[in-house]
Amino acid sequence: MRQWSYVMLERDSISTVNFIDCMCNAGVYRDGDCCTVIEVLQVFLDLAPRYPEKRFNIWCSDIDSKKIEILKKVVAVLPKNPQVHVYSLVADVNDCLDALSKDTRASRKIFAYGNASVLYVDPFDFGTVEIPKISAVLRKRYCELLFNFFSSDYVRNVDADDGRLAKCLGGNSFKTKEELIAYLRDQFRVGHIKYLFAYQFRTLKNVELYQIVFATPNQRGLEK
């Protein structure tokens, strides 16, 4: 996120950077590690003094109201900067994606001209996020995407799927990971998106656990 921010903040046409986390959790995990929202907030707080004319926004949601309350408490104890803002709400990830793709005052504000935005979707398992809803945002909005493709969860459960996985794939069912990856590629390379990159995370036994997928309209974004 830091490298992406450097690229965007150096552009005169960009006045605001947005980080959108549709499944933000509670800010801090039980082992004491920070969640992604807090990690990004710390990056923004560090960068803000270097770019006093820029604005930094974090938009985050979680379906669990208790997690949002804890997140607010974590944010409250961190340093403050008038350039940096955190907005949170209680919402299901799919409802959040619907809202981002609709032509509302809030979505127009987030994706207005002069804003650079990253959409971050990190589900707990594969059968949580409806992929066509991500695609709808990418078709209608100029942004970049970070998506946690929980490939191991899909491979383990596809043969016994009761419809949970198929619902997340627009009613489709794929028996191989290769077919699923081709579907995701088609769903994500829409709108302004031209480039995709995936980084695999594996267990100590070299079994793929998940992939972090990055989708971007710009080749320089892919390089960074």
Phi, psi and omega in degrees: 000325180296314180296319177300317182297319178302314181300313183289320184290338179279354179270127181298331184283348182262120178255339186218138172246137182238133170245123185245113181247111185276351179216075197276344183066203192257010178097317180223135177279169183297333179277000177097349178289147178282146171286170186300320180303316181290322176300315179293320178301318179294323175297314180296319179296327179286323184277331187307314181298335180281340181230071187295343181268358184258159178242143183236121181239138169242123177247120185220152179213157173208149182286342183264113182296328180295323178293322178294322178296319178294318179302317179299322179292322178294315179299323184296332183270354179275161179302156181248148174213129184297346177278342189250128184228141177239123178243130183227153176207163177264116182198148172292147183302320181289325174293322178297316179296320176302315182296322180291330182275342181279156180273080179244168179300319181294314181292324177296324179293317182294318187255025180294160177301136183096355177258141172243125190232142171243126174264121184246121181233110185234082184287159178286333176208176185288325187277037181249315187259130176278110186303320178301335178287325173296315180302321180297321177295314182295327178293324189259341186238147174270107180200178173244161187232135166241120185230131176272105178273101185278074188297323182294324179295319179294312182299322181291327193247354187296323183292333181250022184296130178264014182112346181298313181288318181299322178300323180285350181245028178066028180091358181273160175222129182239130184275340180239154179294329180296319178295320179295317180297320178297321178296313180298321179299316179294324181288327185267335179271070182225169180060233180273351185291126180240336188232140177231143177219137179231134178245125183275140170245129185237158176282175178297339177268013176067029175264130180296129179262309178200170175233139170265118183258131177243126179239133187212148175282344194240134181296327179293324175298322178296318180297316181291000000 
